[in-house]
Amino acid sequence: MKVCKTCRVRLPAPARFCGKCGHHLPALNEPTFRQTRRFVGGPKRLVLAITIATVIFGGVYGLASSLGVSTQTLGAGNTAVAACQAGTLTASYATSYSATLPGYQVGVVTVSGLQSGCYSKAFKVALTNASNTSLGEATGTAPSTGTTFTADFTSSNVLAANVTGVNVTITG
């Protein structure tokens, strides 16, 4: 006696097809094959995937750690770099009232404490807000003598109330 696997109807032993649903029935001596799911590729493929992921992670991590600060260039970071002088630069700015903003705007930024190692080098002065976003930038060349230089922000229309930081960068 055979039983149809599809509709569970009992059928006589010599039947080759189910009389109710038409499903093919194997002969009594015909082997049946069971479908199984298995991981394609086996453990070698899994090890390869983990190795590739590790190499990619290591490369990205290595590139991120290679961004750094040196005495001549600033790649990334938030560090004071004493490239051309040992002393600290001090920045101050003058304000004037502007009816078009309205409010007090930053005029001229004066940077003092310049040492001879930084003479005639390019500078950039940036005014930043509380989230360290640049509100305006001025560039120029440091003087060949003296200890102070200025950066003019008059035409930038930067509200003095928004300024929480002055960043000075000297390169060259």
Residue pairs with C-beta under 8 A, 6 or more apart in sequence:
1 10
1 11
1 12
1 13
2 10
2 11
2 12
2 13
2 15
2 25
2 28
3 9
3 10
3 11
4 11
4 18
4 20
4 21
4 23
4 25
5 23
6 18
6 21
6 23
7 18
7 20
7 21
7 23
9 18
9 19
9 20
9 21
11 18
11 19
11 25
13 28
15 25
16 24
16 25
16 27
17 23
17 24
17 25
18 25
26 32
39 45
39 46
67 75
67 76
67 77
68 75
68 76
68 77
69 75
69 76
69 77
69 79
69 81
70 81
71 81
71 82
71 83
72 83
72 171
73 171
74 81
74 169
83 170
83 171
84 115
84 117
84 118
84 121
84 170
84 172
85 114
85 115
85 117
85 118
86 115
87 113
87 115
88 113
89 111
89 112
89 113
89 114
89 168
90 111
90 112
90 113
91 109
91 110
91 111
91 112
91 125
91 166
91 168
92 109
92 110
92 112
93 106
93 107
93 108
93 109
93 110
93 127
93 153
93 160
93 163
93 166
94 106
94 107
94 108
94 110
95 104
95 105
95 106
95 107
95 160
96 104
96 105
96 107
97 103
97 104
97 105
98 104
98 105
98 157
100 157
101 157
101 159
103 159
103 160
103 161
104 159
104 160
104 161
105 153
105 154
105 157
105 158
105 159
105 160
106 127
106 136
106 153
106 156
106 158
106 159
106 160
106 163
107 152
107 153
107 154
108 150
108 151
108 152
108 153
108 154
109 125
109 127
109 138
109 150
109 151
109 152
109 153
109 166
110 148
110 149
110 150
111 123
111 125
111 148
111 149
111 150
111 151
111 168
112 147
112 148
113 147
114 142
114 143
114 146
114 147
114 148
114 149
115 147
118 142
118 170
119 142
119 143
119 144
119 145
120 141
120 142
120 143
120 144
120 172
121 141
121 142
121 170
121 171
121 172
122 139
122 140
122 141
122 142
122 170
122 171
122 172
123 139
123 140
123 141
123 142
123 149
123 151
123 168
123 169
123 170
123 171
124 137
124 138
124 139
124 168
124 169
124 171
125 137
125 138
125 139
125 151
125 166
125 167
125 168
125 169
126 134
126 135
126 136
126 137
126 166
126 167
126 169
127 134
127 135
127 136
127 137
127 153
127 156
127 158
127 163
127 165
127 166
128 134
128 135
128 163
128 164
128 165
128 166
128 167
129 135
129 162
129 163
129 164
129 165
130 164
132 165
135 156
135 158
135 159
135 162
135 163
136 153
136 156
136 158
138 151
138 152
138 153
138 156
139 151
140 149
140 151
142 149
142 170
143 149
